[in-house]
Amino acid sequence: MDNKLKILFVSSEFNPFAKTGGLADVAGALPQKLLELGNDIRVVMPKYKRIDAANFEYVTSYTVWVGAKSEMLAIRKTEVADIDVSKPKLPVYFIDSFYFERDELYGYPDDGERFAFFCKAVLDLLPQIDFKPDIIHCNDWHTGPVCMLLKENEYYNTSEFYKNVKTIYTIHNLGYQGIFPRDIIYLFNVPDSVFNHEKAEFYGNFSYMKAGIVYSDLVTTVSKGYADEIQTAYYGEKLDGILKKRSADLRGIVNGICYDKCDPETDNKIYKNYSIDNLSDKYVNKYRLQEEFKLPQRSVPVIGLVSRLTEQKGLNLVFSKMDEMMKNDVQFVLLGTGDREYEEGFQHFRDKYPDKVGVYIGFSAMVASRIYAGCDMFLMPSRFEPCGLGQLISFRYGTIPIVRSTGGLADTVIDYDGNKDEGTGFSFHDFVASDMLYAIERALKVYNETPKEWETLVKRVLELDYSWNRPAKEYNKIYNELLLEGK
Ligand code: ADP
C-alpha cells in the first residue's frame, strides 16, 4: 500500500503556461495524476513574461543569494483545475523575477545564472510556504543543481528543514545539458571539489544535467529503451560513463498523454469528432485537412509529421527520400518550426509537389490536432527519441505511426509486419533513409491492398491505453520505494 507523500515537482515548463517541448506536457499532466492518487503535490516553475499572472495569488517575497548578489523575487500561485472539475486542483507556484521577464524561455547568455537563481529560489521557497517535501522531483538540466545544492551547499546540507528530503531527477532529453563555464560554480556556494569529473565537471565546464544525474537519489528517464540507450556512447551525449555508474538507480517510465485533452470524441479543434464506432467521420477530417492544405480532396493515404524541426527528428532521412516517396500515390502534410534549413527544405518540396505536399511552418495546437485526426499515418524517423509523444497521440486518433525503432518509439510501437496480431505501426531499426522508405512503403501496401487489415489496425491502436494512469502509478511506486529504502 502506497503512502500519501509530499512532493515538490520542479519544472521549467508546464502546459498550458509555457511550452517548448514534451517536458511541458509531462509537467502539465503527471502531477495532476499524482495528486489524484492522494499525494500532496505542488509544482514550481519560473514566471515567464508570456504568463499572465494577473489573477494569480501573491504569496510572499524574499531574496535569494546568487553568488555574492542578493536578488529579490515574488512568489505567485494559482490552482490548476482538471477538465473534470470534480477532481482536486493542482497548486502551481511561480518564481517571479526580472530573470524571467524575457520573450523566450531560454537562449540567453545568462541562462546559467537564471537557472542557478531558479534552483536556489525553489529550495528557499519551501520554508516560506512551510512545505517540507518527502521528495523533490526535478526535471531536465534547468533543475539539476537542486539535487547538488541539497548535498553540497553548507546551508542546505546542515539545515534541519532539508534533512531527509529525497530527490528524483528525470531526464526528458539528454541532448540539452545546460553546460556553462566553470565560474558558474561560484553562484551556488558549493565547495570547489564539486568541479571534478566524478561530479558536475564536464570537459572543463560545469554541467547542470550532470549535477542532476550525479547528486539525485534516483534517476529516471522517459522510456526503458532510452534508459538503456543513454548508457552507450552513441546515445549517451558523453554522459554514458556517469549514467552507467548510476545504472542501478536508473529507471525508464514511458510517458502518458492526456486522454481528456486528446480525445477524438470531444476534441473541438478537429473538424468532426469520431470514435471507433464511426470511423467514417475520421475520413471527414481527412478531406477537410486536404482542403486546408490545398491538396486534392480524394481517397489517398495521407502521411503527417508534427515536430520541432531539428536534427534529432531524422528529417534528413525524409529529405533524401522525398522524391522517391512522391512516386507513390500519397500525400504528405507537415507542421513544424525550427531550424531554417529544414523549414526551407520542406517549403521547397511543397513548391515541387504542390498536389502532394502541404506545409505549415509555425506552432499551432489546432493544426496539430487536425493532422493527428486527419492523417492515416504519422511519420517519426527520429535519430533518437527519449519517449516521443507524437506516436502516442497518433494512436489516440487512430493514425498509424511509422517510426524509427529507438528509445520510447521502440517501447511503444510494435512493427506490424513482424507481428500482425499485435502490431501497432511500422518501424525500422537502423538510421538509414532506405529503411525508412521501406517502412513507409510497407504501410502503404497494407493500406492500399488490404483495407480490411488496415481498418483492424486502426481499431487496434484506438483501443490502446497510453493515458497517464499507468505511468503515474509507476512514479508513485518508485517514490515509495525510494523512501522505504531510506537511501
Ligand atoms: P519533443 O519533446 O522532442 O519536441 P515529443 O514528441 O516528446 O518531442 O513532443 C512534442 C510535442 O509537441 C507533441 O505534443 C507534438 O504534437 C507537439 N508539437 C511539436 N511541434 C509542434 C508544432 N509546430 N505545433 C504544435 N505542436 C507541436
Residues whose N, C-alpha, C, O or C-beta is under 5 A from the ligand:
A	BS01	ADP	T20 G21 G22 L23 V306 S307 R308 L335 G336 T337 G362 F363 S364 A365 A368 G388 L389 G390
